[in-house]
Each structure stands twice: as C-alpha cells, then as structure tokens.
Amino acid sequence: MLEVAAAILGYAGAAVIAAAYFANQRGKLASDDWRFPAANLLGSCGVLLSLAVQPNLPSILIELFWAGISIYGLVRSLGAR
C-alpha cells in the first residue's frame, strides 16, 4: 500500500515538473514567475517522497539539486516583488 502511494506521488511530481516546463516552453509561464519554481519544488518533493520508499541515489541527488535550485528561484522571484 505504501509503495503504491509513493509511486503515485512520484508520478504526480514528475507530471507537475513536466507541465511547468511545457508551460514555460509555450510562453505561458515565465521562469521568473514565482509559480514556475514553486511547481518545480512541489514536483521535486513528490518525486523525493517516492524515492524514500524505493531509493535510487542518482535520482535522489538530482531531485535534491532540483529542489535547491527551485528554492533559490522562488526566493529570488518573491524577493523581486
């Protein structure tokens, strides 16, 4: 049951990241808009939660970097307001 919930969180997180990137590429969501790094942070957290159940070190590392960069972007975006 826990593995299924973790997988769902991981898929949802990946979908949020992909949707934010797609919206950015279509010009619908600017990278300096606070919602872009917020979506990336939310997605990364979902993937990280799934990796807590089924660990994979390279994936954990990239998601930690992704989350850190997203936090930087979020702080920068909100600070520019």
Secondary structure as a PSIPRED ss2 file (coil, helix, strand):
# PSIPRED VFORMAT (PSIPRED V4.0)

   1 M C   1.000  0.000  0.000
   2 L H   0.000  1.000  0.000
   3 E H   0.000  1.000  0.000
   4 V H   0.000  1.000  0.000
   5 A H   0.000  1.000  0.000
   6 A H   0.000  1.000  0.000
   7 A H   0.000  1.000  0.000
   8 I H   0.000  1.000  0.000
   9 L H   0.000  1.000  0.000
  10 G H   0.000  1.000  0.000
  11 Y H   0.000  1.000  0.000
  12 A H   0.000  1.000  0.000
  13 G H   0.000  1.000  0.000
  14 A H   0.000  1.000  0.000
  15 A H   0.000  1.000  0.000
  16 V H   0.000  1.000  0.000
  17 I H   0.000  1.000  0.000
  18 A H   0.000  1.000  0.000
  19 A H   0.000  1.000  0.000
  20 A H   0.000  1.000  0.000
  21 Y H   0.000  1.000  0.000
  22 F H   0.000  1.000  0.000
  23 A H   0.000  1.000  0.000
  24 N H   0.000  1.000  0.000
  25 Q H   0.000  1.000  0.000
  26 R C   1.000  0.000  0.000
  27 G C   1.000  0.000  0.000
  28 K C   1.000  0.000  0.000
  29 L C   1.000  0.000  0.000
  30 A C   1.000  0.000  0.000
  31 S C   1.000  0.000  0.000
  32 D C   1.000  0.000  0.000
  33 D C   1.000  0.000  0.000
  34 W C   1.000  0.000  0.000
  35 R H   0.000  1.000  0.000
  36 F H   0.000  1.000  0.000
  37 P H   0.000  1.000  0.000
  38 A H   0.000  1.000  0.000
  39 A H   0.000  1.000  0.000
  40 N H   0.000  1.000  0.000
  41 L H   0.000  1.000  0.000
  42 L H   0.000  1.000  0.000
  43 G H   0.000  1.000  0.000
  44 S H   0.000  1.000  0.000
  45 C H   0.000  1.000  0.000
  46 G H   0.000  1.000  0.000
  47 V H   0.000  1.000  0.000
  48 L H   0.000  1.000  0.000
  49 L H   0.000  1.000  0.000
  50 S H   0.000  1.000  0.000
  51 L H   0.000  1.000  0.000
  52 A H   0.000  1.000  0.000
  53 V H   0.000  1.000  0.000
  54 Q C   1.000  0.000  0.000
  55 P C   1.000  0.000  0.000
  56 N C   1.000  0.000  0.000
  57 L H   0.000  1.000  0.000
  58 P H   0.000  1.000  0.000
  59 S H   0.000  1.000  0.000
  60 I H   0.000  1.000  0.000
  61 L H   0.000  1.000  0.000
  62 I H   0.000  1.000  0.000
  63 E H   0.000  1.000  0.000
  64 L H   0.000  1.000  0.000
  65 F H   0.000  1.000  0.000
  66 W H   0.000  1.000  0.000
  67 A H   0.000  1.000  0.000
  68 G H   0.000  1.000  0.000
  69 I H   0.000  1.000  0.000
  70 S H   0.000  1.000  0.000
  71 I H   0.000  1.000  0.000
  72 Y H   0.000  1.000  0.000
  73 G H   0.000  1.000  0.000
  74 L H   0.000  1.000  0.000
  75 V H   0.000  1.000  0.000
  76 R H   0.000  1.000  0.000
  77 S H   0.000  1.000  0.000
  78 L H   0.000  1.000  0.000
  79 G H   0.000  1.000  0.000
  80 A C   1.000  0.000  0.000
  81 R C   1.000  0.000  0.000
